[in-house]
Amino acid sequence: MTAKFRGNLKHLAVVPAAIAVLWGLGEAGIHIPDHPAILLLAVVYSAYRGGLGVGLAGAALDVAYAALFF
């Protein structure tokens, strides 16, 4: 793993953070009508800030979340 990739991994945290926020809002009874679009924004942000490898990891997290909950 290159130093640049390791440094960019911090941008991957936006995907699980988005998942946690959506879950918390759902538990609080606040319905967010378009979950996939919000998660896609998180993946796009992590890819933009972190690069291709981090973006692919973010997409994998998004797919895993979708498979688990939808």
Secondary structure, DSSP 8 states (H G I E B T S, - for coil): --HHHHHHGGGGGHHHHHHHHHHHHHHTT---TTHHHHHHHHHHHHHHHH-HHHHHHHHHHHHHHHHHH-
